[in-house]
Amino acid sequence: DEAGLRASAAIVGRLIEREEQRGVAAERVVLMGFSQGCAMTLLTGLRFPRRLAGLVALSGYLPLAHTTAAEASMANRGLPVLMAHGSHDEMVVPARGAAARDALGGLGYAVEWATYPMGHEVCMDEVDRIGGWLRQVLTRR
């Protein structure tokens, strides 16, 4: 549902803008999502017009992949992206996550990829990796 995806991305974009109005610079914002939240993270973050700190995309896919190259924001080209997926995920099969990883890598994004022996869920090893990645991304200058 392209119209629904775009409407949801607009809502996420407005949330980032609200944080900017509160004094949080966009380049300090990391979008993170799981499953459909992953899809919204990628859809919104890759197209957001101001530089973000990074994207964490968990157990999801790249929506509207066919328009990503044309619609991607120049401000967020090369944005660091952490992607992770359960190798036994039956809800969003691992191949969809891997296809998103490959598409983003092909567009020049710095994608860090990890798989974990689990289904459609999050594990503590993954949470620990996210924590380290966030510390690294948010302390860059």
VOLUMMAR-526790 format. One record per residue: x, y, z of N, C-alpha, C in turn; residue in one letter. Coordinates in pm, whole numbers, always signed. Layout:
! residues N
REC    neast   nnorth      nup   caeast   canorth     caup    ceast   cnorth      cup   r
REC        X        Y        Z        X         Y        Z        X        Y        Z   A
...
! end
This chain:
! residues 141
REC    neast   nnorth      nup   caeast   canorth     caup    ceast   cnorth      cup   r
REC      +84     -118       +0       +0        +0       +0      +89     +124       +0   D
REC     +127     +168     -118     +220      +281     -128     +167     +407      -61   E
REC      +40     +437      -78      -15      +558      -17       -6     +550     +136   A
REC      -36     +434     +192      -27      +416     +336     +117     +426     +386   G
REC     +210     +367     +313     +351      +376     +349     +399     +521     +349   L
REC     +363     +593     +246     +407      +733     +236     +342     +820     +344   R
REC     +217     +792     +376     +150      +868     +483     +218     +840     +618   A
REC     +253     +716     +643     +322      +682     +768     +461     +745     +773   S
REC     +532     +744     +660     +664      +808     +656     +654     +957     +684   A
REC     +549    +1020     +636     +530     +1162     +662     +510    +1188     +811   A
REC     +440    +1097     +878     +420     +1111    +1024     +554    +1100    +1096   I
REC     +635    +1001    +1057     +767      +985    +1119     +853    +1109    +1092   V
REC     +847    +1160     +970     +922     +1282     +938     +879    +1399    +1025   G
REC     +750    +1410    +1051     +702     +1518    +1138     +751    +1500    +1282   R
REC     +763    +1377    +1326     +817     +1351    +1460     +963    +1400    +1470   L
REC    +1041    +1373    +1367    +1180     +1422    +1365    +1180    +1575    +1367   I
REC    +1096    +1636    +1287    +1088     +1782    +1283    +1046    +1840    +1417   E
REC     +957    +1772    +1488     +917     +1817    +1622    +1037    +1815    +1716   R
REC    +1118    +1711    +1706    +1238     +1705    +1790    +1335    +1816    +1754   E
REC    +1346    +1848    +1626    +1432     +1960    +1585    +1382    +2090    +1647   E
REC    +1252    +2110    +1649    +1195     +2231    +1710    +1223    +2236    +1859   Q
REC    +1240    +2120    +1921    +1272     +2112    +2065    +1422    +2127    +2090   R
REC    +1499    +2143    +1984    +1642     +2166    +2000    +1731    +2047    +1972   G
REC    +1675    +1936    +1929    +1755     +1818    +1895    +1788    +1825    +1746   V
REC    +1915    +1839    +1716    +1957     +1847    +1576    +1929    +1714    +1506   A
REC    +1887    +1720    +1381    +1857     +1598    +1305    +1977    +1504    +1302   A
REC    +2098    +1559    +1296    +2216     +1471    +1290    +2244    +1398    +1421   E
REC    +2160    +1420    +1522    +2168     +1345    +1648    +2055    +1242    +1658   R
REC    +1974    +1231    +1554    +1859     +1140    +1555    +1895    +1009    +1485   V
REC    +1868     +899    +1553    +1879      +766    +1495    +1737     +710    +1489   V
REC    +1696     +670    +1370    +1569      +601    +1356    +1595     +452    +1372   L
REC    +1506     +385    +1447    +1521      +242    +1469    +1384     +178    +1464   M
REC    +1375      +65    +1397    +1247        -4    +1391    +1263     -152    +1371   G
REC    +1162     -225    +1418    +1155      -371    +1408    +1037     -408    +1319   F
REC    +1057     -497    +1223     +955      -548    +1134     +896     -434    +1050   S
REC     +768     -402    +1066     +711      -290     +990     +778     -159    +1030   Q
REC     +821     -150    +1156     +896       -33    +1201    +1029      -22    +1128   G
REC    +1089     -136    +1094    +1210      -136    +1012    +1181      -77     +875   C
REC    +1071     -120     +817    +1033       -68     +685    +1015      +84     +691   A
REC     +952     +133     +796     +929      +277     +809    +1060     +351     +836   M
REC    +1148     +290     +912    +1280      +348     +936    +1354     +369     +805   T
REC    +1356     +266     +721    +1427      +276     +594    +1357     +373     +498   L
REC    +1227     +362     +489    +1153      +450     +398    +1173     +596     +435   L
REC    +1158     +627     +562    +1168      +767     +607    +1312     +815     +610   T
REC    +1398     +737     +672    +1536      +781     +694    +1615     +804     +568   G
REC    +1595     +720     +469    +1670      +736     +344    +1624     +857     +265   L
REC    +1501     +901     +289    +1445     +1012     +215    +1441    +1144     +293   R
REC    +1474    +1140     +421    +1464     +1261     +504    +1560    +1368     +451   F
REC    +1517    +1493     +440    +1597     +1594     +371    +1717    +1649     +449   P
REC    +1728    +1617     +577    +1843     +1664     +655    +1917    +1542     +710   R
REC    +2048    +1558     +728    +2133     +1448     +774    +2088    +1396     +909   R
REC    +2077    +1265     +917    +2047     +1195    +1042    +2175    +1129    +1093   L
REC    +2171    +1079    +1215    +2288     +1010    +1271    +2302     +868    +1216   A
REC    +2190     +801    +1193    +2197      +665    +1143    +2060     +598    +1149   G
REC    +2057     +474    +1098    +1935      +395    +1095    +1964     +256    +1150   L
REC    +1873     +205    +1232    +1880       +67    +1280    +1756       -3    +1227   V
REC    +1777     -103    +1143    +1669      -171    +1074    +1669     -319    +1113   A
REC    +1571     -361    +1190    +1568      -495    +1247    +1455     -579    +1188   L
REC    +1491     -693    +1136    +1395      -795    +1091    +1286     -739    +1001   S
REC    +1328     -666     +899    +1231      -606     +809    +1278     -609     +666   G
REC    +1229     -513     +590    +1253      -510     +445    +1260     -366     +399   Y
REC    +1295     -346     +274    +1303      -213     +214    +1177     -188     +132   L
REC    +1086     -105     +182     +965       -78     +106     +993      +19       -9   P
REC     +915       +7     -113     +930       +93     -231    +1074      +93     -281   L
REC    +1135      -24     -280    +1276       -36     -320    +1301      +20     -459   A
REC    +1203       +8     -546    +1220       +54     -684    +1230     +206     -696   H
REC    +1192     +279     -592    +1202      +426     -596    +1312     +481     -507   T
REC    +1379     +394     -434    +1477      +441     -334    +1590     +521     -398   T
REC    +1649     +472     -503    +1763      +543     -564    +1723     +683     -609   A
REC    +1607     +696     -670    +1563      +826     -722    +1518     +920     -611   A
REC    +1466     +866     -502    +1408      +949     -397    +1500     +971     -277   E
REC    +1610     +901     -270    +1699      +912     -155    +1752    +1054     -141   A
REC    +1756    +1100      -19    +1804     +1234      +11    +1956    +1240       -3   S
REC    +2005    +1341      -69    +2150     +1359      -79    +2211    +1380      +59   M
REC    +2136    +1440     +150    +2186     +1465     +286    +2216    +1334     +358   A
REC    +2148    +1228     +323    +2165     +1102     +394    +2232     +993     +310   N
REC    +2295    +1032     +200    +2376      +936     +124    +2493     +894     +213   R
REC    +2522     +768     +216    +2632      +719     +297    +2601     +708     +445   G
REC    +2476     +730     +483    +2433      +723     +622    +2467     +585     +680   L
REC    +2522     +578     +803    +2547      +446     +862    +2415     +375     +892   P
REC    +2411     +247     +857    +2291      +167     +875    +2331      +36     +940   V
REC    +2266       +3    +1050    +2282      -128    +1114    +2158     -209    +1083   L
REC    +2177     -324    +1023    +2066      -413     +993    +2092     -547    +1058   M
REC    +1986     -607    +1113    +1996      -739    +1175    +1869     -817    +1145   A
REC    +1884     -948    +1142    +1770     -1033    +1107    +1788    -1169    +1173   H
REC    +1678    -1230    +1212    +1681     -1366    +1262    +1692    -1465    +1148   G
REC    +1783    -1559    +1159    +1805     -1655    +1050    +1689    -1754    +1037   S
REC    +1601    -1761    +1138    +1486     -1852    +1134    +1354    -1774    +1130   H
REC    +1360    -1651    +1086    +1242     -1564    +1082    +1144    -1616     +977   D
REC    +1024    -1650    +1020     +920     -1695     +928     +822    -1585     +893   E
REC     +824    -1474     +965     +733     -1362     +939     +787    -1275     +825   M
REC     +912    -1232     +838     +982     -1159     +732    +1105    -1244     +701   V
REC    +1097    -1321     +594    +1203     -1418     +566    +1338    -1347     +552   V
REC    +1445    -1410     +599    +1577     -1348     +595    +1618    -1297     +457   P
REC    +1572    -1361     +350    +1608     -1315     +216    +1560    -1173     +189   A
REC    +1448    -1133     +249    +1399      -995     +230    +1491     -895     +299   R
REC    +1538     -929     +417    +1634      -842     +485    +1764     -835     +410   G
REC    +1811     -949     +360    +1936      -952     +284    +1923     -874     +154   A
REC    +1807     -880      +92    +1785      -803      -31    +1790     -653       -1   A
REC    +1734     -612     +112    +1741      -471     +153    +1886     -430     +177   A
REC    +1960     -515     +247    +2102      -489     +272    +2177     -471     +142   R
REC    +2156     -562      +48    +2226      -556      -79    +2188     -432     -160   D
REC    +2060     -398     -158    +2015      -279     -231    +2080     -153     -173   A
REC    +2083     -142      -41    +2143       -24      +22    +2294      -20       -1   L
REC    +2359     -134      +10    +2502      -138      -18    +2532      -96     -160   G
REC    +2448     -138     -253    +2465      -101     -392    +2446      +48     -417   G
REC    +2374     +114     -326    +2353      +259     -336    +2459     +338     -258   L
REC    +2553     +268     -198    +2663      +335     -129    +2645     +357      +20   G
REC    +2542     +297      +79    +2523      +313     +223    +2618     +222     +299   Y
REC    +2664     +269     +413    +2755      +192     +498    +2671      +99     +585   A
REC    +2640      -19     +531    +2553      -114     +600    +2635     -213     +681   V
REC    +2602     -221     +808    +2658      -325     +895    +2547     -428     +912   E
REC    +2576     -554     +887    +2475      -660     +884    +2507     -768     +985   W
REC    +2404     -818    +1051    +2421      -930    +1144    +2299    -1019    +1137   A
REC    +2321    -1148    +1153    +2210     -1243    +1168    +2225    -1313    +1302   T
REC    +2113    -1355    +1353    +2112     -1423    +1482    +2024    -1548    +1470   Y
REC    +2060    -1656    +1541    +1983     -1781    +1531    +1852    -1771    +1609   P
REC    +1755    -1701    +1548    +1626     -1679    +1614    +1520    -1657    +1507   M
REC    +1396    -1646    +1551    +1285     -1617    +1461    +1262    -1468    +1449   G
REC    +1135    -1429    +1447    +1095     -1289    +1433    +1091    -1227    +1573   H
REC    +1209    -1195    +1622    +1224     -1149    +1760    +1356    -1075    +1773   E
REC    +1385    -1032    +1894    +1511      -965    +1926    +1577    -1044    +2038   V
REC    +1709    -1057    +2033    +1782     -1128    +2138    +1881    -1034    +2207   C
REC    +1934    -1074    +2320    +2024      -988    +2397    +2155     -961    +2322   M
REC    +2207    -1057    +2248    +2328     -1030    +2169    +2303     -917    +2070   D
REC    +2185     -916    +2011    +2148      -811    +1916    +2135     -676    +1988   E
REC    +2074     -676    +2104    +2059      -552    +2182    +2196     -498    +2220   V
REC    +2287     -586    +2260    +2423      -543    +2294    +2493     -481    +2172   D
REC    +2476     -543    +2058    +2539      -489    +1936    +2480     -352    +1901   R
REC    +2350     -337    +1914    +2285      -209    +1888    +2340     -102    +1982   I
REC    +2355     -137    +2109    +2408       -42    +2207    +2547       +7    +2169   G
REC    +2635      -85    +2130    +2769       -46    +2090    +2768      +38    +1963   G
REC    +2682       +1    +1869    +2671       +76    +1743    +2620     +218    +1771   W
REC    +2520     +229    +1856    +2467      +362    +1890    +2574     +450    +1956   L
REC    +2650     +392    +2048    +2758      +469    +2112    +2857     +519    +2007   R
REC    +2892     +433    +1914    +2987      +469    +1809    +2931     +580    +1720   Q
REC    +2809     +565    +1673    +2748      +660    +1581    +2722     +794    +1648   V
REC    +2678     +792    +1770    +2641      +917    +1838    +2759     +992    +1897   L
REC    +2876     +929    +1900    +2993     +1000    +1952    +3084    +1048    +1838   T
REC    +3046    +1020    +1714    +3124     +1070    +1599    +3110    +1221    +1589   R
REC    +3210    +1282    +1541    +3203     +1427    +1513    +3269    +1455    +1384   R
! end
